[in-house]
Amino acid sequence: MIKADAILEYLRNIGAKKEAEMYLKLFKSVEPHRFALVSIDSQTLAANERDVAFALAYLSSLGLNPTVIHDATGALGKQLVSDIWANGGKCQPIITGIFSGKANARSISEKAKELISRGTIPAIVTENHAETLNQLLKEIKPGKLVILNRQGGVRTRKGELLSYINLPNEYASISKTAAAEYKGVLKTAAGAIASADWKLRVEIVPPNGLLTELFTIKGSGTFVKKGPKIYKLGSDEVDKEKLKRLLEESFGRKLGDSYFETSRKENATFFVEERYLAAAIVKKLNGLSYIDKLAVLPEVQGEGLARDMITGIMNSCGKAFWRARPDNHINEWYLKLCSGMQKIKKWHIYWSNLNTCQIKEAIKCASKKPADFASWQ
């Protein structure tokens, strides 16, 4: 059983109180053995064994037991198990030697599941890491594959961190711009995503960032996922009940009764993720594209869906403006997206690719537009 109080306390300590309930719900929604699969190569483990052991022991003490795969076949592998126990966790190695075949994968995965059911982390030791990982992914079907990488998240040749990568859409372009030392781990992530017939999220993280990456939206790693289908719909095509639920759950406020009628009059276009997990609503105000709403359901926040929505809008419109309350928790992210920003009393107004005249009009429109929610909490 997951020790909810301990997780909540941990999340409060790292300043992630708002994310606590979201992640608790996520962890409880999957079978224990599908929580996560952690992959680490021997060189990374050798340089960071203490950090890895501490993080895994902490997870074990919370009742969260990932399956661990590594290729440290000698004393280093034994040291990892020993240090996990020394830090208050439980761990037992599974020695595979030269790994081969689906039957072998099924046998190993069953042993791993049995250990997890007893509250113990299975540490699978293999001499052919890549093949073991590929086969066990299909047997365990974890919700997350966490690849511990010495360099941390994927960076470009200029040193810029790539926080989110959508595959397969972005693989070709990113593989060209990524620094050489990340090509191998990027290929591993792409292969895992391509072969998964279940919902798989891949995180490429530094060893000392394992806990932060698992439990929070913000981190120093790279989040890799299979890009969603996003539909561009008109007022008569969108499912208003599903969209209303999405907006109200995302903002935590009641939507005004006249919102959809007003949206029709303002020539709204709806960018909607296929399962209504996220949506963006764009209206035409004085000839300019105004992002009226950007919403993501709480349980999938942190998976890059907001970025997907913005990318879809910019690919369609080329330029746009939007606004946010001064206390909006993603204003810092908006600053990275925009070309410019203006603060007024009740709003921060952002724009992208507007000329000087358009900026003046955008500020005027955004400052006068009434709020769409009937109540604020």
ABEGO torsion letter per residue (X at the ends): XBBAAAAAAAAAAAGAAAAAAAAAAAAAABBAAAABBBBBBAAAAAAAAAAAAAAAAAAAAAGBBBBBBBABABAAAAAAAAAAAAAGBBBBBBBAEBBBEAAAAAAAAAAAAAAAAAGBBBBBBBABAAAAAAAAAAAAGBABBBBBBAAEBBBBAAGBBBABBBOAAAAAAAAAABBAAAAAAAAAAAAAAAABABBBBBBBBBAAAAAAAAABABBABBBBBBBBBBBBBBAAABBAAAAAAAAAAAAGBBBBAAAAAAAAAAGBBBBBBAAGABBBBBBBBGGBBBBABBBBBAAABGAGAAAAAAAAAAAAAGBBBBBBBAABAAAAAAAAABABBBBBAABBBBBBGBBAAAAAAAAAAAAABBBABABBX
